[in-house]
Amino acid sequence: MVSLRFPFSFSQPPKNNPKKPHDSFSRAAMAAGSIAAVTLGFGIAAGAAISLDKKKNPFDDFISRLSSSNPSPLWGSLSLTSAETITDSKTGFPFPAILNDDRRLLGIGLRRKVLFGLKNIDVYAFGVYADDGEIKKLLTDKYSEFSASELKESKLNEDIMEKDIYMTVRLQIAYGRLSIRSVRNAFEDSVGNRLKKFGGADNAELLQSFTSQFKDEYKLPRGSVIDLSREPGHVLRTTIDGKEVGSIQSKLLCRSIFDLYIGEDPFDTQAKEDIKQNLAALLKE
């Protein structure tokens, strides 16, 4: 019999303390009062995995805790819809536990934007995925002797961004009036800042190569999916609703993209820490 193992723990930030975004919109979009001009980023993490292993695992009681009359608050933002799908209860979007046959869901997040200082907008939900086999192969030796507290203080997130590990950030658009121009402008700002941070100021051509993939012809109704994937050789592949719109080989660009979510100054600090905790759990499996 197939058994489910959920070796990760999750938490969510206080409901009355929404994350303040770090990146801003273009002046032109704000001047026009475009309610669609919102930046991209991220929120609450969660993860799951499927295993045939019947060995006792400290997280095997997950199912019973979900069905308990007093479930743990750690799972308040998630619901299990099938053996292979995790749903973010804040947006209702499902995320596959395994993506492209080799990438495990490490966390689910929600990006919110305070619009004109008056209203919180749910921009998109996202899932962060990585090849768990590659993580263990490339990072286990370094961290195998670390205690839980040492792993918490380690540079796990930095290592997973630096290594040539297959990763994907899947964005599912929650705000139905989000335009592709808003996405392009947001990436010009946020990714542009990271490119300067990691590679200096002379990266305008690289930034243009990335943002030009988001052409005006693409529409982004609620539920649209954008995948940003690092493939072998530090190739960033971008797809919109399953259609590839471009690939760029650049370690700097890949690092800059993932830094938005799990880097030193992420959009959502709590989500970053949750994913780091899930990575640590993965290395201890």
C-alpha positions, 0 to 999 in steps of 0.5 A, a space after each residue: 500500500 502506498 503511504 503518504 509522508 509529509 516531512 515538512 512543517 509550516 507556519 503562517 504569518 499573523 493575519 493582521 500583519 500583512 507583509 510589506 512589499 520591498 519593490 515598487 511599481 513604475 511611476 507611469 503605471 502609478 500615475 495612470 492609476 492602473 489598479 493592475 500595476 502590482 508587483 510580484 513576490 511571495 508569502 506562506 510556505 507549505 510542502 508535501 511528498 509521496 513515498 512508498 517507504 513504510 518506515 516509521 516517520 515522525 511526520 506520519 501522523 499528518 493525516 490524522 492531524 488533518 482529520 482531527 477536530 482540533 487540527 494543528 494551526 500549522 496546517 491552517 492554510 493548506 488542504 489535501 485534495 488528493 494524494 498528489 495535490 496540495 491546495 492553498 486555502 487562501 486562493 483555492 489554487 492546487 499545486 502538484 506535489 511533484 512537478 515534471 516528475 522530478 521536482 518536489 514541492 517545498 513550499 506554497 506562498 501568497 504574494 499580497 500588495 497594498 494598493 495605494 495604501 488602502 487595500 490588500 490585493 492577492 496578486 498570486 499564489 506560488 509554489 517553490 519546487 526543487 529536485 530532491 535527489 539533486 539537493 541530497 546529492 549536492 548538499 547532504 555531505 556539507 550538512 549531514 553533521 549539522 544539528 537542527 539548530 545549526 541548519 536553521 542558522 546555515 546558508 541552505 537557501 544560498 546554497 540551493 540558489 548557487 548550485 545547478 539544482 533543477 528548480 521551478 517557481 510556479 506562479 498562479 495569478 490570483 488577481 484577475 485584472 493583472 496585465 502582462 505589462 504589470 508583470 513586465 514592469 514588476 520584473 524590470 524593477 525587482 529582477 533589475 535590482 537583484 542583477 545589480 546586486 549580484 552582477 553590477 550595473 552593466 546588465 541592462 541587456 540581460 534584463 531586457 532579454 528576460 522581460 521582453 519574454 512577457 509580450 503584450 499579446 499574452 493575457 493573464 486571467 485569474 488562474 493563469 500559470 507562469 513557470 520560471 524554471 532553472 534547467 541544467 547549465 543554469 538555463 532559465 526557462 519561462 512558460 506561460 500556461 504551458 507554452 514556452 516563451 523563452 530560455 536564457 542561459 545565465 547563472 546570474 539571472 537564475 540567482 536573481 530570480 530565486 533571490 526574490 523568494 528565498 534570498 537575503 531580502 525576500 518578499 516574505 521573510 516567514 515564507 523564506 524561513 519555512 522553505 529553509 526548514 523544509 529543506 533541512 527536513 529533506 536533508 534529514 530524511 
